[in-house]
């Protein structure tokens, strides 16, 4: 029988439970990687956003109803490097099939290689831990409303133990003032298990109900985003006395603000913008006794260079430092025009 080195397993649980955009409580649900931000813009704006209007098809992995602002043949790739060598890669493409926009995507998380041991402490060799989700989705527009749905197959592998699930995202977007004001509602990760880890009673899927809005004042080069998550959960915060022995039990204010993600963009033309975000849940749970070290804050920038759109984000989870997220997007039609 194999077991993991305790320090590594604890780190994995912390990362899975707190670096997720809505920072679910660790150890309660499987497939939490589905709540990680799939593109750099979302990371820069705090980690959770379901109402952003941009040309990045990776947004559709978060809310399929945002497709009306994304052109067909748009392709995007994203890379996020976490602590301890954990890596996340995402890719998304929007196609036109018989007049209908269809998005395809893959989200892949690599936790690296681990050393296994038997009950006597003897090494049994290395093993791997991986998780991925394959996504297909589409949407339909009805005046100022857009309705969208994703179908996802998710698979998790830890050594020889695996689990899989079929999940669905159902999203709606309302644009009362075009792209200047967007209101979105998303039911995320509905579904059921196809197979469970051996010995598991019944893994719980990471269902979440999210409500968000993005608003740009008419004569200001700013866009504000507010996103509420965990709307159907009674309690999502807890005292983390391992990191902070003096941490107090959360009050009503912490419970409310830990569900709200705040993001602001400075729009400096069509090809350049700056972004900053704040996630109170991450700051609340990962602060140390003496310092918070910028935990919960994030920032980034977007730059369009000819045929490519580049987005960079940095998010801070702990006083020890932050992580970097990079997204590259382009429209394949532009290459066809260049050849002609």
N, C-alpha and C positions, 0 to 999 in steps of 0.2 A: 504493500500500500504506500502510495506516495503522498507527500505533504509539501507545502510551500514554505519558503522562508518567511517568518512572521512579518518582518519589516516590509517586505515587498508586497505581501497581501494587504497589509494595512494601508500602504500607499495607494494601491489600486482601488480599494474601497473608498478612500478619501477622494481620489480623483473622479471616480465614477459618480459619487454622490454630490460633490460640491463644484466641480468644474462644469457640470451640465448647466445649460442656460437657466433652467428654473430650479436648479440645485436641489433635487429631491433628496430625501433622507436615505442614506445608504443602507444596503442590506435588506430592504423591503421589497424591491422590484427588480425584475430582469430587464435586459435590453435598454438600460438607461442611456446607452450611447446614442439612441435615437433622439434624445433631447439636447445633444450638443449642437452648437451653431455650425451650419454647413458652409458659411462663407464669411469672409473677413469683415464685411460691412456690418453684419449682425453682431459679430464679436466686438467691434469698435463701439457699437451702440448699446453695450451692456450685456449682450448674450441672448436676449429674447426679443424678437420683433416679428409680427405677422402682418404689418400694414405698410412696409416700405415699398415705394414705387421706384423701381430701377430696372435696368436691362439685364440684370444678372439672373440666369436661369437657375442658379443654385437656391434662389429664394423659393422656388417651387417645391423644393424638398421640405420646406417649412410651412408653406401655405400654397396649395395648388390653385387657389382662386386669384393669385396675383399675375396670372399669365397674360392678361390683356395689355400689360405694359412691356412685354418681352417679345421681341421679334422671332420669327421662325429662323432656323439654322443658327441660332445663338448657342455657343458652346462655352462652358466655363469649367475650370479646374481649380481646386482649393487644397491647400496643405496647411495643417496645424500641428506644430510640434509641442507636445506637453513635456512635463517633467519625466525624468527617469527613462528617457528614450521612447516614451509612448507617442505614437504618431497617428494622425487622422488625415485621410485623403477623401475628397469628394469630387465627383464629376457629374455634370448635368448637361443635357442637350434638348433643344426644343425643335420638333419637326412638324411638318404639315402633312397629315394623312387624310386624303379625300376631303380637303377643306376644313379639317378639324385640327386644332393645335394639340399636340401630344408631347409631353415631356418625359424623358427617360433620365434616370439618375442612379448612382451608386455611392454609398457612404461606407467607408472601410476604416476600421480602427485596428491598429497593430500594437499589442501590448509588449511585444518583444519576446525574447527567449528566457526561460527560467530553468534553474537547476532543481531536479527532483531528488528526493531521498526516501528511503524506506523507513520502517519503524525503528530500525537499529541505528539510523543516522548515516548509513552507507549511501553514496551517490548512485542514482539509478539512471543518470543521463539527463539531457536537457529536453524540454518540451516547449510548446508554443501556446499563445493565447491570442485569438483573433475574433473579431465580430464584424459583420457587414450586413447591409440592407440594400436590396435592389428595388427600384421604385419606377412605377409608370403612372402617369396622371394626365388629366385633361380638365377642361373647364368650359363653361357656357355663359355667355353674356346676355343679360336681360335689362336693357337700358342702363341705368346707373349701377345695377347689381351684377356681380359675377359670382357664380357658384362653381366650385372645383372639388375634385376628389383625387386622392392618391391611393394606390394599392401597393403595399410593400411586403416583400418576403425578407424576413430577418433571420439571421443564423448566428449563433454564438458557439465558439469552440474553445475550451480550456483543457489542454492535454487531450485525453480521450473522451472527455465529457462534453456533450453538446446539447443544444436546444434550438428550436426553430419556431417561428410564429408567422402568421399572416395578419397584417395590420392595415388599417385604413385611416386616412386623414380626410375630413370633410370640412371645407372652408367656404366662407362667404365674405365678399368685399362690397362695400357700398361707397360710391364716390359722388357725394352731393355737389362737389365743386371741381370735378375732374381730378387731375393729379394734385391739386392744392390741398385737398382734404380727403383722407381715406379712413374708413372705419371697417375693421375686420373682426370676424368671429371664427374661431377654429376649434374643432373637436379633433384632438390629435391622439394617434396610437390606439384607436379602437381596434378590436380584433380578438383573436383566440390563438392558443398554442397549438402547433402541429406536433411537436414533441418536446419533452421536458428533460432536464438534467436527471441522470439516474439518482434515485433516492429522494428527489424533490417531491414534496406533497403536491404543490401546484404553484408554479412561479406566477407572480402578478405582473401584468403588462403595465408599462408606464403611461397610462392614459392621462391626458391633461386637457382642460378646457381653458382657452386663452382668448382674451379680448384686447384689441389694440387699436390705436389711432395714430395717424401721422398728419400733421397740420403745418402748412406754410403760410404765414401772414402775407398779404398781397404785396406790400412794399418793403419787405424785409428779406435779406439774403440768408434766412434761417429756416430750418425745418425741425419741428419737435415731434418726438415719438414717445408715447406712453403705452406700455403693454402690461396687462395683468395676467398672471398665470396662477395655476393651482387653485382655481376658483371653486372647485368642488371638494377640496380637502379641508378638514376641520383644523388641523394643526400641522405646520410645516417647519417651525423653528424649535430649537432646543438649546439648552445650555451646554456649551462645549468646554467642559472643565479640564479636558486633556491638554488643550492649547492654552487655556486661561483658567487657572484654578479659582479665580474670583468672579468668573462669569455668572451673572444672575439669570434666573429663569426669565424667558421673554415675556413681555407684556403685550397688551392689545396693539400698541403702536408698532412693535416689531412684527407682529403677525400680519398687520395690514401692509406696511411698507416692504416687507420681505416678499410680497406677491407682486410688487410693482417694479418694472424696469423702465429707466429713463434714458433717453438718447436725444442728442442735439447735433444737427449738421450745420456747418457754415458753407453756404453755396457760393463759391467763387468762380462762377462761370459754368458752362456745360461740361468742361473737361477737368474740373478740379474742385474738390471739396474736402473739408476737414470734419472729423467726427469725434464725439466724446460721449461716454456713457457711464451710467452708475447702476450697480446691482447691489441693493442693500442686503440681500440674503447672503451673498458671498462675503461681504464685509462683516456682517454680524457673526458669521460662523468661523471665519478664518483669521480674525484679529488675534494678536497675542496680548498678553497681560499688559505689557509696557507700550506696545505700538501696533498700529494697524498696517503700517507699511504700504499704504495705497491700495489695500485689498478692496475689491469691488469696483474700482475705477478702470476705465479702458479708454483708448483713443485710437485714431487711425486717419488715413487719408486715401482719397480716390484720385486717380490720374489717368486721363485718356491720352494715349500716344499713338497717333495714326490709327492703325487697325486694331489696337489692343487697349483693353481697359484693365488697369492694375489697381488693386486695393490692398492696403497693408493695415494690420491692426495689431495692437499690443494690449493684452489684458493682464491685470495684476490680481493674483489670488492670495498672495501671502507676502510677508515681509522678506522672504527669501528671493523674491523676484517675480517676473511674469512670463508669459508665453507669447509667441509671435504667430500670426495667421496671415497667409498670403493667398489672394485670389487673382487669377488671370482669366479674362473673358474676351471673346471675339465673335464676330459673325462670319461664318464661312462663305457667305455670298460676296464679301469684300475681296476675298482671294480669287474668286472666279472673275470678278470684274477686272482685277489687276492683270490676270493672264490675258484677257481679251484686249 
